[in-house]
């Protein structure tokens, strides 16, 4: 298992865009991404300069990717 990198929210949004997630809306400091093929599948990304490792791991798990696949998108 690869070590989780330190990434910003914009990097996470860009990487999830590569696997089919699109920007839905933003409310305050939270960016909400949605998969167009499934309207109920949403991921919320906090708009921070550095995403905490536990939060990043939860985002990766919600997206259905593994840590290695996510790191490969870098």
PyMOL commands that set and color helices and strands:
alter all, ss='L'
color gray80, all
select helices_A, chain A and resi 9-18+53-63+67-72
alter helices_A, ss='H'
color red, helices_A
select strands_A, chain A and resi 21-27+30-35+38-46
alter strands_A, ss='S'
color yellow, strands_A
deselect
rebuild
show_as cartoon
